[in-house]
């Protein structure tokens, strides 16, 4: 039996100890399930909750499931599945608003788990929100005085914000691993921005058909990953997937590479050779940098798109090819057509289903998701332990314009992972091209004073980030009085409000 006597809310010191422990858990290594279990146990120790659950939304099947629980058996946890809008938990996920039941005994709860509930306890549920997305809900049974319930809900929302960071970043890491190591689905483009979601929707729409696809976008945005996803989701997934970088082949060899050649067709052609279209029969061919095709090669390519047939270089036999064509370019094909460098009829044959992959600067909300996922993957690849990105490093990543897009971001993170020695990626680990005065707060002249100022600013921002913008907590963590903390924050023009929650 649970003691029905209400417990007092934790003191400020106890609450700070809980939040410090939760931040350490989230920054540490381990699976999401293990982290959530540890978070709930810490809440039981510091807050005295009777029971707690973390439910996460499974978007693909639109179902809410208990991901971790405290005070439930494995069987009870397994029964914790809810539809959107079902019960209090379902309503919290749909509306994004917290819910408080002052006394469980007086309410008709769904109790899907079938667990025995402490009738005198209150039930509180708050959304787990990452930016504009509700990922799930944090629910607890907590024996409290009714007058303390509003403040208790505020405490739970702070805890839920910490959980959201762990859930969102580890979910992105799992998606990135799948895209880079398996390349089996459209999650190859990690992100929650509207621009990326539009690309993924387009991939899922066109993949089951045999339509020719033209992927447009700047260099480094992930056009090849989109092509991978289209093939893997098509009915040709178990057939060959042949990739050709048209810009890397000289014009004299391009037709031979694509369509093959007969023995004696040209100097050095000592034997018959099958081209890429023959090798891709029944599957998909990916023509990267299609804008670099020569005029003569464009005519041959047009014929195979129109009639599904071709001839080897130096040959007379007409061959058939059942091949789905996916092309990509970073060139302005419309401008090339206006200059007479790209055939208009070929353009319309290729542009059956265009997909535009946005540059990284147009989906800035995805930068940190990608960066954290790269950190986790590259740290494991290089046998290093990296727990987090420092606040100045995050500011620099967000301030940069990324002309090299996702490829450049990955290279920057790999460099930083190799350089770090303390398990934290600091601003000075990033390439010089990212070292801006705006992001680092350093003067252009450098020297001892500028270096000390940069280090002080780095420490202040990290303390405020850990304290979620609470100046008093950050001051205590740094061993400063609140007055000195305020003076230093003002000196470096830091806004503590940007670190709240």
TORPATOR-791398 format. One line per 4 residues: number of its first residue (from 1); their letters; for each residue x, y, z of C-alpha. Coordinates in nm, 3 decimals, padded with zeros to 5 digits. Example, Ala and Ser with C-alpha at 12.3 -4.5 7.8 and 13.67 -1.06 7.14 Angstrom:
BEGIN
1) AS) 01.230:-00.450:00.780 ~ 01.367:-00.106:00.714
//
This chain:
BEGIN
1) XXXX) 00.000:00.000:00.000 ~ 00.114:00.352:-00.075 ~ 00.121:00.609:00.204 ~ -00.164:00.849:00.127
5) XXXX) -00.007:01.138:00.321 ~ 00.078:01.415:00.070 ~ 00.445:01.487:00.021 ~ 00.588:01.836:00.004
9) XXXX) 00.734:01.958:-00.320 ~ 01.113:01.926:-00.337 ~ 01.329:02.214:-00.220 ~ 01.519:02.424:-00.471
13) XXXX) 01.836:02.233:-00.384 ~ 01.672:01.895:-00.440 ~ 01.519:02.013:-00.766 ~ 01.858:02.141:-00.887
17) XXXX) 02.013:01.804:-00.796 ~ 01.744:01.625:-01.000 ~ 01.789:01.849:-01.307 ~ 02.169:01.815:-01.287
21) XXXX) 02.137:01.436:-01.277 ~ 01.890:01.436:-01.568 ~ 02.120:01.651:-01.783 ~ 02.406:01.411:-01.710
25) XXXX) 02.191:01.114:-01.807 ~ 02.081:01.273:-02.134 ~ 02.438:01.374:-02.226 ~ 02.569:01.024:-02.150
29) XXXX) 02.580:00.718:-02.368 ~ 02.321:00.443:-02.384 ~ 01.999:00.351:-02.556 ~ 01.693:00.570:-02.529
33) XXXX) 01.510:00.304:-02.323 ~ 01.794:00.289:-02.069 ~ 01.807:00.668:-02.039 ~ 01.431:00.699:-01.988
37) XXXX) 01.433:00.425:-01.723 ~ 01.711:00.608:-01.537 ~ 01.522:00.939:-01.565 ~ 01.208:00.789:-01.407
41) XXXX) 01.408:00.628:-01.125 ~ 01.574:00.963:-01.055 ~ 01.230:01.127:-01.040 ~ 01.119:00.865:-00.789
45) XXXX) 01.422:00.934:-00.567 ~ 01.413:01.313:-00.580 ~ 01.041:01.383:-00.621 ~ 00.880:01.081:-00.456
49) XXXX) 00.648:00.992:-00.746 ~ 00.449:00.671:-00.699 ~ 00.444:00.574:-01.067 ~ 00.571:00.726:-01.388
53) XXXX) 00.552:00.658:-01.760 ~ 00.705:00.802:-02.075 ~ 00.484:00.743:-02.378 ~ 00.608:00.819:-02.730
57) XXXX) 00.410:00.862:-03.049 ~ 00.473:00.604:-03.324 ~ 00.393:00.827:-03.621 ~ 00.390:00.552:-03.883
61) XXXX) 00.101:00.368:-03.715 ~ -00.044:00.669:-03.526 ~ -00.023:00.488:-03.192 ~ 00.108:00.606:-02.855
65) XXXX) 00.309:00.347:-02.661 ~ 00.474:00.334:-02.319 ~ 00.847:00.350:-02.391 ~ 00.961:00.341:-02.026
69) XXXX) 00.787:00.300:-01.690 ~ 00.847:00.315:-01.317 ~ 00.615:00.121:-01.086 ~ 00.470:-00.103:-01.359
73) XXXX) 00.537:-00.467:-01.436 ~ 00.654:-00.566:-01.784 ~ 00.306:-00.700:-01.864 ~ 00.137:-00.380:-01.748
77) XXXX) 00.379:-00.170:-01.952 ~ 00.314:-00.382:-02.262 ~ -00.059:-00.304:-02.236 ~ 00.009:00.069:-02.242
81) XXXX) -00.097:00.149:-02.598 ~ -00.328:00.435:-02.689 ~ -00.478:00.583:-03.002 ~ -00.446:00.955:-03.068
85) XXXX) -00.699:01.136:-02.849 ~ -00.772:00.824:-02.640 ~ -00.770:00.881:-02.264 ~ -00.588:01.161:-02.089
89) XXXX) -00.253:01.064:-02.241 ~ -00.395:01.063:-02.593 ~ -00.553:01.405:-02.538 ~ -00.224:01.551:-02.410
93) XXXX) -00.039:01.428:-02.720 ~ -00.306:01.564:-02.957 ~ -00.355:01.903:-02.789 ~ -00.002:01.960:-02.658
97) XXXX) -00.153:02.083:-02.329 ~ -00.084:01.942:-01.978 ~ -00.360:01.766:-01.783 ~ -00.401:01.739:-01.404
101) XXXX) -00.637:01.503:-01.215 ~ -00.626:01.614:-00.847 ~ -00.737:01.274:-00.709 ~ -00.732:00.947:-00.901
105) XXXX) -01.008:00.797:-00.683 ~ -01.251:01.069:-00.797 ~ -01.184:01.030:-01.170 ~ -01.272:00.773:-01.433
109) XXXX) -00.931:00.702:-01.582 ~ -00.884:00.472:-01.879 ~ -00.620:00.267:-01.690 ~ -00.525:00.070:-02.000
113) XXXX) -00.230:-00.091:-01.817 ~ -00.458:-00.248:-01.554 ~ -00.218:-00.146:-01.275 ~ -00.347:-00.083:-00.923
117) XXXX) -00.353:00.296:-00.875 ~ -00.302:00.488:-00.551 ~ -00.644:00.645:-00.507 ~ -00.519:00.942:-00.303
121) XXXX) -00.252:01.029:-00.560 ~ -00.292:01.291:-00.828 ~ -00.230:01.210:-01.194 ~ -00.036:01.463:-01.397
125) XXXX) 00.048:01.437:-01.767 ~ 00.252:01.687:-01.969 ~ 00.352:01.683:-02.337 ~ 00.704:01.593:-02.446
129) XXXX) 00.763:01.862:-02.705 ~ 01.060:01.918:-02.938 ~ 01.026:02.252:-03.119 ~ 00.676:02.237:-03.272
133) XXXX) 00.641:01.857:-03.259 ~ 00.475:01.670:-02.972 ~ 00.674:01.346:-02.939 ~ 00.473:01.194:-02.655
137) XXXX) 00.379:01.251:-02.291 ~ 00.526:01.222:-01.940 ~ 00.271:01.098:-01.685 ~ 00.309:01.046:-01.309
141) XXXX) 00.104:00.938:-01.007 ~ 00.213:01.176:-00.732 ~ 00.072:01.214:-00.380 ~ 00.062:01.591:-00.332
145) XXXX) -00.143:01.861:-00.168 ~ -00.388:02.003:-00.423 ~ -00.245:02.351:-00.377 ~ 00.092:02.228:-00.511
149) XXXX) -00.036:02.066:-00.830 ~ 00.016:02.366:-01.059 ~ 00.378:02.405:-00.949 ~ 00.426:02.028:-00.982
153) XXXX) 00.305:02.043:-01.343 ~ 00.563:02.316:-01.413 ~ 00.837:02.090:-01.273 ~ 00.723:01.803:-01.495
157) XXXX) 00.730:02.026:-01.803 ~ 01.096:02.106:-01.734 ~ 01.171:01.733:-01.703 ~ 00.973:01.667:-02.023
161) XXXX) 01.185:01.923:-02.210 ~ 01.500:01.735:-02.108 ~ 01.345:01.404:-02.217 ~ 01.249:01.559:-02.551
165) XXXX) 01.613:01.638:-02.628 ~ 01.715:01.277:-02.569 ~ 01.421:01.132:-02.764 ~ 01.454:01.361:-03.067
169) XXXX) 01.831:01.341:-03.108 ~ 01.852:00.964:-03.066 ~ 01.566:00.918:-03.309 ~ 01.753:01.129:-03.564
173) XXXX) 02.072:00.928:-03.504 ~ 01.889:00.601:-03.573 ~ 01.746:00.747:-03.895 ~ 02.088:00.866:-04.009
177) XXXX) 02.247:00.527:-03.938 ~ 01.981:00.361:-04.152 ~ 02.029:00.606:-04.436 ~ 02.408:00.598:-04.445
181) XXXX) 02.473:00.232:-04.368 ~ 02.168:00.061:-04.518 ~ 02.017:00.323:-04.753 ~ 01.687:00.136:-04.743
185) XXXX) 01.434:00.417:-04.714 ~ 01.371:00.791:-04.757 ~ 01.502:00.862:-04.405 ~ 01.831:00.916:-04.591
189) XXXX) 01.739:01.284:-04.562 ~ 01.717:01.339:-04.188 ~ 01.509:01.630:-04.071 ~ 01.175:01.762:-03.954
193) XXXX) 01.162:02.074:-04.168 ~ 00.878:02.119:-04.414 ~ 01.126:02.120:-04.703 ~ 01.260:01.774:-04.617
197) XXXX) 00.914:01.633:-04.553 ~ 00.813:01.750:-04.901 ~ 01.108:01.560:-05.053 ~ 01.023:01.243:-04.860
201) XXXX) 00.659:01.264:-04.968 ~ 00.769:01.301:-05.331 ~ 01.001:00.999:-05.303 ~ 00.726:00.781:-05.159
205) XXXX) 00.488:00.895:-05.434 ~ 00.712:00.829:-05.734 ~ 00.912:00.526:-05.615 ~ 00.652:00.254:-05.695
209) XXXX) 00.620:00.372:-06.058 ~ 00.869:00.350:-06.347 ~ 00.857:00.724:-06.416 ~ 01.184:00.902:-06.499
213) XXXX) 01.292:01.124:-06.209 ~ 01.505:01.439:-06.227 ~ 01.661:01.533:-05.892 ~ 01.770:01.897:-05.871
217) XXXX) 01.974:02.066:-05.603 ~ 02.310:02.210:-05.511 ~ 02.620:01.999:-05.468 ~ 02.630:01.815:-05.135
221) XXXX) 02.257:01.824:-05.054 ~ 02.211:01.446:-05.082 ~ 02.078:01.389:-05.434 ~ 02.239:01.045:-05.450
225) XXXX) 02.071:00.946:-05.123 ~ 01.735:01.042:-05.272 ~ 01.812:00.824:-05.575 ~ 01.904:00.537:-05.341
229) XXXX) 01.571:00.573:-05.164 ~ 01.373:00.578:-05.490 ~ 01.536:00.252:-05.603 ~ 01.500:00.079:-05.265
233) XXXX) 01.129:00.163:-05.247 ~ 01.059:00.057:-05.606 ~ 00.955:-00.281:-05.744 ~ 01.308:-00.299:-05.891
237) XXXX) 01.475:-00.299:-05.549 ~ 01.613:-00.653:-05.593 ~ 01.754:-00.568:-05.939 ~ 02.080:-00.384:-06.023
241) XXXX) 02.127:-00.021:-05.924 ~ 02.401:00.128:-06.142 ~ 02.544:00.475:-06.071 ~ 02.726:00.690:-06.328
245) XXXX) 02.896:01.023:-06.253 ~ 02.873:01.182:-06.596 ~ 03.100:01.475:-06.503 ~ 03.384:01.241:-06.408
249) XXXX) 03.402:01.078:-06.755 ~ 03.564:01.246:-07.056 ~ 03.336:01.293:-07.355 ~ 03.534:01.038:-07.560
253) XXXX) 03.457:00.763:-07.308 ~ 03.110:00.859:-07.189 ~ 02.914:00.683:-07.466 ~ 03.132:00.373:-07.432
257) XXXX) 03.071:00.364:-07.055 ~ 02.696:00.406:-07.093 ~ 02.625:00.190:-07.396 ~ 02.932:-00.035:-07.428
261) XXXX) 03.149:-00.092:-07.738 ~ 03.243:-00.361:-07.987 ~ 03.594:-00.494:-08.033 ~ 03.792:-00.266:-08.261
265) XXXX) 03.549:00.026:-08.224 ~ 03.841:00.252:-08.133 ~ 04.206:00.226:-08.036 ~ 04.236:00.012:-07.724
269) XXXX) 03.897:-00.157:-07.766 ~ 04.040:-00.509:-07.785 ~ 03.720:-00.686:-07.677 ~ 03.348:-00.632:-07.661
273) XXXX) 03.238:-00.445:-07.349 ~ 02.889:-00.414:-07.198 ~ 02.780:-00.064:-07.101 ~ 02.609:00.059:-06.786
277) XXXX) 02.263:00.042:-06.942 ~ 02.311:-00.328:-07.020 ~ 02.438:-00.391:-06.668 ~ 02.134:-00.212:-06.522
281) XXXX) 01.881:-00.419:-06.723 ~ 01.570:-00.476:-06.512 ~ 01.686:-00.227:-06.251 ~ 01.766:00.142:-06.216
285) XXXX) 02.044:00.361:-06.356 ~ 02.140:00.684:-06.179 ~ 02.290:00.947:-06.407 ~ 02.455:01.207:-06.183
289) XXXX) 02.551:01.550:-06.322 ~ 02.332:01.502:-06.629 ~ 02.389:01.868:-06.721 ~ 02.745:01.783:-06.829
293) XXXX) 02.635:01.556:-07.115 ~ 02.784:01.652:-07.453 ~ 02.542:01.732:-07.741 ~ 02.620:01.402:-07.920
297) XXXX) 02.566:01.199:-07.600 ~ 02.238:01.381:-07.541 ~ 02.103:01.250:-07.875 ~ 02.191:00.890:-07.784
301) XXXX) 02.041:00.927:-07.439 ~ 01.723:01.074:-07.587 ~ 01.681:00.767:-07.807 ~ 01.704:00.525:-07.516
305) XXXX) 01.455:00.731:-07.317 ~ 01.209:00.739:-07.605 ~ 01.247:00.392:-07.755 ~ 01.422:00.193:-07.479
309) XXXX) 01.689:00.081:-07.727 ~ 02.051:00.164:-07.813 ~ 02.359:00.043:-07.998 ~ 02.707:-00.021:-07.866
313) XXXX) 02.981:00.209:-07.995 ~ 03.105:00.061:-08.321 ~ 02.817:-00.187:-08.339 ~ 02.509:-00.227:-08.559
317) XXXX) 02.291:-00.450:-08.340 ~ 02.002:-00.271:-08.172 ~ 01.972:-00.371:-07.807 ~ 01.674:-00.331:-07.573
321) XXXX) 01.708:-00.208:-07.216 ~ 01.439:-00.228:-06.949 ~ 01.589:00.038:-06.725 ~ 01.437:00.301:-06.499
325) XXXX) 01.629:00.630:-06.530 ~ 01.691:00.859:-06.234 ~ 01.899:01.168:-06.321 ~ 02.044:01.446:-06.108
329) XXXX) 02.208:01.781:-06.169 ~ 02.317:02.096:-05.989 ~ 02.321:02.291:-06.318 ~ 02.057:02.537:-06.439
333) XXXX) 01.918:02.330:-06.727 ~ 01.682:02.608:-06.836 ~ 01.977:02.845:-06.883 ~ 02.171:02.576:-07.070
337) XXXX) 01.873:02.527:-07.303 ~ 01.862:02.902:-07.369 ~ 02.231:02.889:-07.462 ~ 02.176:02.590:-07.689
341) XXXX) 02.390:02.360:-07.474 ~ 02.110:02.127:-07.361 ~ 01.842:01.977:-07.584 ~ 01.489:02.088:-07.508
345) XXXX) 01.338:01.751:-07.604 ~ 01.579:01.569:-07.371 ~ 01.492:01.811:-07.088 ~ 01.123:01.726:-07.117
349) XXXX) 01.199:01.353:-07.130 ~ 01.402:01.377:-06.809 ~ 01.176:01.622:-06.627 ~ 00.881:01.382:-06.595
353) XXXX) 00.886:01.392:-06.213 ~ 01.119:01.660:-06.074 ~ 01.232:01.657:-05.711 ~ 01.409:01.960:-05.564
357) XXXX) 01.638:01.884:-05.270 ~ 01.670:02.202:-05.058 ~ 02.011:02.337:-04.951 ~ 02.096:02.313:-04.583
361) XXXX) 02.064:02.689:-04.532 ~ 01.693:02.659:-04.619 ~ 01.629:02.398:-04.350 ~ 01.821:02.537:-04.058
365) XXXX) 01.603:02.355:-03.805 ~ 01.765:02.031:-03.926 ~ 02.126:02.140:-03.868 ~ 02.149:02.030:-03.504
369) XXXX) 01.968:01.702:-03.570 ~ 02.219:01.622:-03.843 ~ 02.514:01.741:-03.636 ~ 02.424:01.529:-03.333
373) XXXX) 02.363:01.226:-03.552 ~ 02.699:01.275:-03.726 ~ 02.871:01.313:-03.388 ~ 02.730:00.982:-03.263
377) XXXX) 02.813:00.790:-03.581 ~ 03.160:00.934:-03.638 ~ 03.261:00.905:-03.272 ~ 03.174:00.535:-03.279
381) XXXX) 03.355:00.492:-03.612 ~ 03.672:00.651:-03.474 ~ 03.658:00.481:-03.133 ~ 03.603:00.802:-02.938
385) XXXX) 03.353:00.916:-02.675 ~ 03.188:01.249:-02.750 ~ 02.904:01.349:-02.522 ~ 02.790:01.684:-02.659
389) XXXX) 02.843:02.000:-02.861 ~ 02.930:02.311:-02.661 ~ 02.702:02.614:-02.684 ~ 02.953:02.825:-02.884
393) XXXX) 02.998:02.536:-03.129 ~ 02.620:02.513:-03.173 ~ 02.599:02.890:-03.232 ~ 02.871:02.867:-03.496
397) XXXX) 02.699:02.578:-03.674 ~ 02.371:02.768:-03.678 ~ 02.530:03.097:-03.794 ~ 02.720:02.947:-04.088
401) XXXX) 02.568:02.954:-04.439 ~ 02.686:02.601:-04.545 ~ 02.775:02.644:-04.912 ~ 02.882:02.277:-04.918
405) XXXX) 02.554:02.166:-04.759 ~ 02.521:01.835:-04.569 ~ 02.849:01.700:-04.707 ~ 03.035:01.999:-04.565
409) XXXX) 02.860:01.961:-04.229 ~ 02.963:01.595:-04.208 ~ 03.325:01.682:-04.288 ~ 03.329:01.957:-04.022
413) XXXX) 03.192:01.721:-03.758 ~ 03.441:01.448:-03.849 ~ 03.727:01.696:-03.807 ~ 03.593:01.808:-03.470
417) XXXX) 03.545:01.450:-03.346 ~ 03.909:01.373:-03.429 ~ 04.036:01.689:-03.254 ~ 03.841:01.678:-02.928
421) XXXX) 04.019:01.539:-02.621 ~ 03.762:01.600:-02.348 ~ 03.449:01.445:-02.495 ~ 03.305:01.785:-02.590
425) XXXX) 03.315:01.954:-02.929 ~ 03.415:02.316:-02.869 ~ 03.406:02.606:-03.110 ~ 03.782:02.594:-03.170
429) XXXX) 03.748:02.237:-03.301 ~ 03.548:02.360:-03.599 ~ 03.719:02.474:-03.923 ~ 03.841:02.834:-03.961
433) XXXX) 03.562:02.905:-04.210 ~ 03.312:02.875:-03.923 ~ 03.511:03.092:-03.681 ~ 03.304:03.411:-03.698
437) XXXX) 03.315:03.696:-03.449 ~ 02.936:03.695:-03.446 ~ 02.922:03.334:-03.329 ~ 03.224:03.325:-03.098
441) XXXX) 03.210:03.674:-02.946 ~ 03.584:03.723:-03.006 ~ 03.758:04.026:-03.145 ~ 03.926:03.997:-03.484
445) XXXX) 04.266:04.099:-03.341 ~ 04.307:03.788:-03.123 ~ 04.567:03.788:-02.844 ~ 04.546:03.693:-02.476
449) XXXX) 04.258:03.924:-02.386 ~ 04.042:03.799:-02.673 ~ 04.121:03.436:-02.591 ~ 04.032:03.479:-02.222
453) XXXX) 03.710:03.658:-02.319 ~ 03.616:03.376:-02.555 ~ 03.679:03.112:-02.286 ~ 03.475:03.311:-02.031
457) XXXX) 03.186:03.348:-02.276 ~ 03.202:02.975:-02.353 ~ 03.177:02.885:-01.981 ~ 02.893:03.131:-01.917
461) XXXX) 02.689:02.998:-02.208 ~ 02.743:02.635:-02.102 ~ 02.635:02.715:-01.745 ~ 02.320:02.893:-01.867
465) XXXX) 02.241:02.609:-02.102 ~ 02.268:02.352:-01.819 ~ 02.054:02.573:-01.590 ~ 01.798:02.631:-01.868
469) XXXX) 01.852:03.005:-01.851 ~ 01.818:03.033:-01.470 ~ 02.076:03.295:-01.372 ~ 02.078:03.202:-01.003
473) XXXX) 02.143:02.833:-01.073 ~ 02.410:02.914:-01.330 ~ 02.583:03.149:-01.083 ~ 02.590:02.881:-00.812
477) XXXX) 02.728:02.625:-01.057 ~ 03.014:02.862:-01.148 ~ 03.081:02.970:-00.788 ~ 02.978:03.331:-00.853
481) XXXX) 02.740:03.566:-00.683 ~ 02.429:03.656:-00.880 ~ 02.560:04.013:-00.912 ~ 02.891:03.903:-01.066
485) XXXX) 02.709:03.660:-01.292 ~ 02.483:03.940:-01.412 ~ 02.779:04.170:-01.483 ~ 02.962:03.904:-01.685
489) XXXX) 02.652:03.811:-01.883 ~ 02.595:04.179:-01.962 ~ 02.962:04.223:-02.058 ~ 02.940:03.947:-02.319
493) XXXX) 02.591:04.052:-02.438 ~ 02.441:03.710:-02.360 ~ 02.062:03.679:-02.344 ~ 01.972:03.413:-02.078
497) XXXX) 01.615:03.391:-02.215 ~ 01.731:03.201:-02.522 ~ 01.834:02.906:-02.300 ~ 01.505:02.869:-02.111
501) X) 01.347:02.525:-02.160
//
